[in-house]
Amino acid sequence: MFLRSISVALALFGATSAYAQTCGGDFSQWKARIAAEAQAAGVGQRGLSALQNASIDQNVLKRDRSKSFFSQTFSEFYGKVISKGRVDIGRQKLRQHAAIFAKAERDYGVPGPVITAFWGLETDYGGYMGDFDTLNALVTLAHDCRRPELFRPQIVPLLTLMDRGVLPVGLKGAWAGEVGQTQILPSDYLARGVDGDGDGRVDLINSVPDVILTTANKLKSRGWRAGEPWIVEVKIPEELPWHETGRSKKLPVTQWAQWGIVNRDGSALKHTNLQAGLVLPMGRKGPAFLAFANYDVYLEWNQSFIYTLTAAEFATRLAGAPQFDRGNPEPSVTGEAMMALQRKLQARGHDVGDIDGILGAGTREAVRKEQDRLGLPVDGWPTKEFVARL
């Protein structure tokens, strides 16, 4: 059976570093090296032939370099991807597959709304799983020297799946090589695939039970804690020790309560035995959330702060919470002005990552440090006032 040989295959694949040693150069010679790795891992003629026919897809490279989708604010991004219809269908899916969602939480500790939010965001509940040739996408991104360490480790697992007939040669999926209804990477397909419908195979393209249980298994493998929250929307007072805010600065919930933070409806905070960080995605005058350890698991799925916060908030809505309060955030700099700010922060010695006009983790942290230096409230939100003071 497919699942019984997973551990053997993974042992042959080796560590990630072994896959990221080389990139670029002659494409045919590069593929020959991967073919040798695949053959050593037990990939047969079907998988090796698929690799032989794989080619570079320039459209994949264009998508990889385009970041405009994530240059939006949290509120803008959320408004574009979370419609009332998507919420309604998600709740319907939770009712329709209640038994398998209950099994997912019982076996893996992951609540149905968390799984369903990813399901809806990634493929609109299986409605659209992508139109890029999956193998071409992975070889393109692995051969490219921008981020080969992320994509080269996925090629041999994909070839293994194709060689065994689990996935068809020529499979279509996302531009970054993910497949199935929740966009699982091939290595997770192999390592975390669960036969949820009992037919003896893992089918993440067509089988909803397989999709739900595999997604739950993947989240558990990333550290999901059963019975704990992921985010909770809160109201914050006018004054706080702002330097203590931020996702990574987790403090006891009792401490946040002492500083005057309450639930959105004004009630006292729960989960007082846990620690959480205060997340202010659009500054101290915008929406506010306490982010718990389970939110960090979202960032194992996708490193975009805007995407993961959207997925986490979407899950709370599917669980019955109202849409978040947008607040009244101050306007921030965007576009070229954001890029100019990133250059200025970089010149001051801050690591902001790429100069791309996106308020990513590095830029937010640099803004926080400069806000602290200037005596401004530390919330990581680059307002025009902040830029002028800088």
C-alpha positions as CSV (number, residue, x, y, z in Angstrom):
1,M,0.0,0.0,0.0
2,F,1.0,3.5,-0.7
3,L,1.1,4.7,2.9
4,R,3.2,1.8,4.2
5,S,6.2,2.8,2.0
6,I,6.2,6.5,2.9
7,S,8.8,6.3,5.7
8,V,11.2,4.3,3.5
9,A,10.8,6.8,0.6
10,L,11.4,9.8,2.9
11,A,14.5,8.2,4.4
12,L,15.9,8.0,0.9
13,F,15.1,11.6,0.2
14,G,17.6,12.9,2.8
15,A,17.8,16.4,4.4
16,T,16.6,19.5,2.6
17,S,20.2,20.8,2.4
18,A,21.1,18.0,0.0
19,Y,18.6,19.2,-2.5
20,A,19.7,22.9,-2.4
21,Q,23.3,22.5,-3.2
22,T,23.1,23.6,-6.9
23,C,20.9,25.7,-9.1
24,G,21.1,27.3,-12.5
25,G,23.5,26.3,-15.2
26,D,22.8,24.0,-18.1
27,F,19.2,22.8,-17.6
28,S,19.8,19.3,-19.1
29,Q,22.8,18.6,-16.9
30,W,20.9,19.9,-13.9
31,K,18.0,17.6,-14.6
32,A,20.4,14.7,-15.0
33,R,21.6,15.2,-11.4
34,I,18.1,15.2,-10.1
35,A,17.4,12.1,-12.2
36,A,20.2,10.4,-10.4
37,E,18.8,11.4,-7.0
38,A,15.4,10.2,-8.0
39,Q,16.6,6.9,-9.2
40,A,18.6,6.4,-6.0
41,A,15.3,7.1,-4.1
42,G,13.5,4.3,-6.0
43,V,11.8,6.3,-8.7
44,G,11.1,4.2,-11.7
45,Q,10.8,4.8,-15.5
46,R,7.5,6.6,-15.4
47,G,8.7,9.2,-13.0
48,L,12.1,9.5,-14.7
49,S,10.4,10.0,-18.1
50,A,8.3,12.7,-16.7
51,L,11.4,14.5,-15.4
52,Q,13.0,14.1,-18.8
53,N,10.1,15.9,-20.5
54,A,9.9,18.7,-17.9
55,S,10.7,22.3,-19.0
56,I,11.1,25.8,-17.7
57,D,7.9,27.8,-17.5
58,Q,8.5,31.6,-17.7
59,N,5.0,32.3,-16.4
60,V,6.0,30.6,-13.2
61,L,9.0,32.9,-12.8
62,K,6.8,35.9,-13.4
63,R,4.4,34.8,-10.7
64,D,7.2,34.2,-8.3
65,R,8.5,37.7,-8.7
66,S,5.1,39.4,-8.5
67,K,4.2,40.5,-5.0
68,S,1.5,43.0,-5.8
69,F,-1.2,40.8,-4.2
70,F,0.5,41.1,-0.8
71,S,1.2,44.8,-1.0
72,Q,-2.3,45.4,0.2
73,T,-3.2,46.1,3.8
74,F,-4.8,43.4,5.9
75,S,-8.2,45.0,5.6
76,E,-7.9,45.3,1.8
77,F,-6.7,41.8,1.3
78,Y,-9.3,40.3,3.6
79,G,-12.1,42.2,1.8
80,K,-11.1,40.8,-1.6
81,V,-10.7,37.2,-0.7
82,I,-13.4,36.6,2.1
83,S,-16.8,37.2,0.6
84,K,-20.1,36.4,2.3
85,G,-20.6,33.6,-0.2
86,R,-17.3,32.0,0.7
87,V,-18.2,32.2,4.4
88,D,-21.7,30.7,3.8
89,I,-20.3,27.8,1.7
90,G,-17.6,27.1,4.3
91,R,-20.3,26.8,7.0
92,Q,-22.3,24.5,4.7
93,K,-19.2,22.3,4.2
94,L,-18.7,22.1,8.0
95,R,-22.3,20.8,8.3
96,Q,-22.1,18.5,5.2
97,H,-18.9,16.8,6.4
98,A,-19.5,17.1,10.2
99,A,-18.5,13.5,10.9
100,I,-15.1,13.6,9.1
101,F,-14.4,17.0,10.7
102,A,-15.1,15.5,14.1
103,K,-12.7,12.7,13.3
104,A,-10.0,15.2,12.3
105,E,-10.3,17.0,15.6
106,R,-10.5,13.8,17.6
107,D,-7.4,12.3,15.9
108,Y,-5.3,15.4,15.2
109,G,-6.7,18.1,17.5
110,V,-7.4,20.6,14.6
111,P,-10.9,22.2,14.6
112,G,-13.0,22.0,11.4
113,P,-13.2,25.8,10.9
114,V,-9.4,26.0,10.7
115,I,-9.2,23.3,8.0
116,T,-12.2,24.7,6.1
117,A,-10.6,28.2,6.1
118,F,-7.6,26.9,4.3
119,W,-9.8,24.8,2.0
120,G,-11.8,27.9,1.0
121,L,-8.9,30.2,0.6
122,E,-6.6,27.9,-1.3
123,T,-9.0,26.5,-3.9
124,D,-12.5,27.7,-3.2
125,Y,-13.3,24.3,-1.7
126,G,-11.8,22.4,-4.6
127,G,-13.4,24.6,-7.2
128,Y,-10.1,25.7,-8.7
129,M,-6.8,23.9,-8.0
130,G,-4.6,25.7,-10.5
131,D,-3.6,25.4,-14.2
132,F,0.2,25.2,-14.0
133,D,2.0,22.0,-14.9
134,T,3.1,21.0,-11.4
135,L,6.4,19.3,-12.3
136,N,7.3,22.2,-14.7
137,A,6.6,24.7,-11.9
138,L,8.8,22.9,-9.4
139,V,11.7,22.3,-11.8
140,T,11.5,26.0,-12.8
141,L,11.6,27.3,-9.3
142,A,14.3,24.8,-8.2
143,H,16.5,25.6,-11.2
144,D,16.1,29.3,-10.6
145,C,18.6,30.5,-8.0
146,R,16.2,32.8,-6.1
147,R,14.8,30.2,-3.6
148,P,15.9,26.7,-4.7
149,E,16.0,25.4,-1.1
150,L,12.2,25.7,-1.0
151,F,11.4,23.9,-4.2
152,R,14.1,21.4,-5.0
153,P,13.2,19.1,-2.0
154,Q,9.7,18.7,-3.6
155,I,10.8,17.3,-7.0
156,V,11.7,13.7,-6.0
157,P,8.5,13.3,-3.8
158,L,6.5,14.5,-6.8
159,L,8.2,12.1,-9.1
160,T,7.6,9.3,-6.6
161,L,3.9,10.1,-6.5
162,M,3.7,10.2,-10.3
163,D,5.8,7.0,-10.7
164,R,3.4,5.1,-8.4
165,G,0.4,6.4,-10.2
166,V,-0.9,8.3,-7.2
167,L,-0.7,11.6,-9.2
168,P,-0.9,11.7,-13.0
169,V,2.0,12.9,-15.1
170,G,1.0,16.3,-16.4
171,L,-0.9,17.2,-13.2
172,K,-2.1,20.8,-13.0
173,G,-1.8,22.8,-9.8
174,A,-0.6,26.0,-8.3
175,W,2.3,28.0,-9.7
176,A,4.5,27.1,-6.7
177,G,4.0,23.4,-7.0
178,E,1.3,22.7,-4.5
179,V,-1.4,20.2,-5.4
180,G,-4.9,19.2,-4.2
181,Q,-7.8,20.9,-2.6
182,T,-5.8,22.5,0.2
183,Q,-2.7,23.0,-1.9
184,I,-0.3,20.5,-0.2
185,L,3.3,20.2,-1.2
186,P,4.4,16.8,-2.6
187,S,6.6,16.1,0.5
188,D,3.6,16.6,2.7
189,Y,1.5,14.4,0.4
190,L,4.0,11.6,1.0
191,A,4.6,12.2,4.7
192,R,1.2,13.3,5.9
193,G,-1.2,11.8,3.4
194,V,-4.2,10.1,5.1
195,D,-6.6,7.7,3.5
196,G,-9.8,9.2,4.9
197,D,-12.4,7.3,2.9
198,G,-10.8,3.8,3.3
199,D,-10.3,3.1,-0.4
200,G,-6.6,2.2,0.0
201,R,-5.1,5.3,-1.5
202,V,-4.6,9.0,-0.7
203,D,-6.4,11.2,-3.2
204,L,-6.2,14.9,-2.4
205,I,-7.7,15.8,-5.8
206,N,-11.1,14.2,-5.5
207,S,-11.6,12.7,-2.0
208,V,-12.9,15.2,0.6
209,P,-12.2,12.9,3.6
210,D,-8.6,12.4,2.4
211,V,-8.3,16.2,2.0
212,I,-9.7,17.0,5.5
213,L,-7.7,14.4,7.4
214,T,-4.4,15.1,5.5
215,T,-4.7,18.8,6.1
216,A,-5.3,18.2,9.8
217,N,-2.3,15.8,9.9
218,K,-0.1,18.5,8.2
219,L,-1.2,21.1,10.8
220,K,-0.5,18.8,13.7
221,S,2.9,18.0,12.3
222,R,3.7,21.7,12.4
223,G,2.9,22.0,16.1
224,W,-0.9,22.5,16.4
225,R,-2.0,22.4,20.0
226,A,-5.4,20.7,20.5
227,G,-8.0,22.6,22.4
228,E,-6.2,26.0,22.2
229,P,-7.2,29.1,20.3
230,W,-5.3,30.6,17.4
231,I,-6.4,34.3,17.5
232,V,-8.9,36.2,19.5
233,E,-10.1,39.7,18.5
234,V,-9.7,42.2,21.3
235,K,-10.3,45.9,22.2
236,I,-7.3,47.8,23.5
237,P,-7.1,50.9,25.7
238,E,-5.7,54.3,24.5
239,E,-2.4,53.6,26.5
240,L,-0.3,50.5,26.6
241,P,3.3,49.6,27.0
242,W,3.5,49.6,23.2
243,H,7.0,48.1,23.1
244,E,5.5,44.9,24.4
245,T,3.2,44.4,21.4
246,G,3.9,42.2,18.5
247,R,3.2,38.5,17.6
248,S,6.5,37.2,18.8
249,K,6.4,38.9,22.2
250,K,4.1,36.5,23.9
251,L,3.0,37.4,27.4
252,P,0.5,35.8,29.8
253,V,-3.1,36.6,28.9
254,T,-3.5,37.8,32.5
255,Q,-0.9,40.5,31.8
256,W,-2.8,41.8,28.8
257,A,-5.9,41.8,31.0
258,Q,-4.2,43.9,33.7
259,W,-3.3,46.4,31.0
260,G,-7.0,46.9,30.1
261,I,-7.4,44.6,27.1
262,V,-10.8,42.9,26.8
263,N,-12.6,40.8,24.3
264,R,-14.2,42.6,21.4
265,D,-17.6,42.6,23.2
266,G,-16.1,44.1,26.3
267,S,-16.1,40.8,28.3
268,A,-13.0,39.6,30.3
269,L,-10.4,37.7,28.4
270,K,-10.4,33.9,28.6
271,H,-7.5,31.5,28.1
272,T,-5.7,33.0,31.1
273,N,-3.5,30.0,31.4
274,L,-1.9,30.7,28.0
275,Q,0.5,33.3,26.5
276,A,-0.2,35.4,23.5
277,G,1.2,38.3,21.5
278,L,-0.8,41.4,20.6
279,V,-1.0,41.8,16.8
280,L,-1.9,45.2,15.4
281,P,-1.9,44.6,11.6
282,M,-2.9,48.2,10.8
283,G,-1.5,50.0,13.8
284,R,-2.9,50.8,17.2
285,K,-6.0,52.4,15.8
286,G,-6.9,49.5,13.6
287,P,-8.1,45.9,14.3
288,A,-6.4,44.1,17.2
289,F,-5.9,40.4,18.0
290,L,-4.2,38.3,20.6
291,A,-2.2,35.7,18.7
292,F,-1.5,32.4,20.5
293,A,1.0,29.6,19.7
294,N,-1.4,28.0,17.2
295,Y,-1.2,31.2,15.1
296,D,2.5,30.5,14.6
297,V,1.5,27.2,12.9
298,Y,-0.2,29.3,10.3
299,L,3.1,30.9,9.4
300,E,4.5,27.4,8.9
301,W,1.8,27.1,6.1
302,N,2.5,30.4,4.5
303,Q,5.0,33.1,5.6
304,S,2.9,36.0,4.5
305,F,1.5,37.8,7.6
306,I,-1.4,39.2,5.7
307,Y,-2.4,35.8,4.3
308,T,-2.1,34.0,7.6
309,L,-4.0,36.6,9.6
310,T,-6.7,36.5,6.9
311,A,-6.9,32.7,7.1
312,A,-6.9,32.8,11.0
313,E,-9.7,35.4,11.1
314,F,-11.7,33.5,8.4
315,A,-11.5,30.4,10.7
316,T,-12.9,32.4,13.6
317,R,-15.9,33.5,11.4
318,L,-16.5,30.0,10.3
319,A,-16.5,29.1,14.0
320,G,-19.3,31.7,14.7
321,A,-17.4,35.0,15.4
322,P,-18.5,38.2,13.6
323,Q,-16.2,39.8,11.1
324,F,-13.4,41.8,12.7
325,D,-13.8,45.5,13.6
326,R,-11.8,47.5,11.1
327,G,-11.3,50.4,13.5
328,N,-10.1,53.7,12.2
329,P,-6.5,53.2,11.3
330,E,-4.3,56.1,10.2
331,P,-3.2,56.0,6.5
332,S,0.2,54.3,5.9
333,V,2.7,54.9,3.2
334,T,2.4,52.5,0.2
335,G,4.0,51.7,-3.1
336,E,7.0,53.9,-4.0
337,A,6.8,55.7,-0.7
338,M,7.0,52.3,1.1
339,M,10.0,51.4,-1.0
340,A,11.7,54.7,-0.2
341,L,11.0,54.0,3.5
342,Q,12.6,50.6,3.2
343,R,15.7,52.1,1.6
344,K,15.9,54.6,4.4
345,L,15.5,51.9,7.1
346,Q,18.1,49.8,5.3
347,A,20.5,52.7,5.3
348,R,20.1,53.0,9.1
349,G,21.2,49.4,9.4
350,H,17.9,47.5,9.6
351,D,17.3,44.2,7.8
352,V,14.1,44.8,5.9
353,G,14.6,42.0,3.4
354,D,13.8,42.9,-0.3
355,I,13.0,46.5,-1.2
356,D,9.6,45.5,-2.6
357,G,7.1,48.0,-1.2
358,I,5.5,45.3,1.0
359,L,5.2,45.7,4.8
360,G,6.7,42.4,5.7
361,A,8.1,41.1,9.0
362,G,11.5,42.7,8.5
363,T,10.1,46.1,7.6
364,R,7.6,46.0,10.5
365,E,10.3,45.2,13.0
366,A,12.5,48.0,11.6
367,V,9.6,50.5,11.9
368,R,9.0,49.3,15.5
369,K,12.6,50.0,16.4
370,E,12.6,53.4,14.9
371,Q,9.3,54.2,16.6
372,D,10.8,53.3,19.9
373,R,13.8,55.4,19.2
374,L,11.6,58.4,18.3
375,G,9.4,58.0,21.4
376,L,6.3,57.1,19.3
377,P,3.8,54.3,20.1
378,V,5.5,51.1,18.9
379,D,3.0,49.4,16.6
380,G,5.0,48.7,13.5
381,W,2.6,50.7,11.3
382,P,4.4,53.3,9.1
383,T,2.1,56.3,9.1
384,K,3.0,59.5,7.2
385,E,3.7,61.2,10.6
386,F,6.2,58.5,11.4
387,V,7.9,58.9,8.0
388,A,8.1,62.7,8.5
389,R,9.6,62.2,12.0
390,L,12.1,59.7,10.6
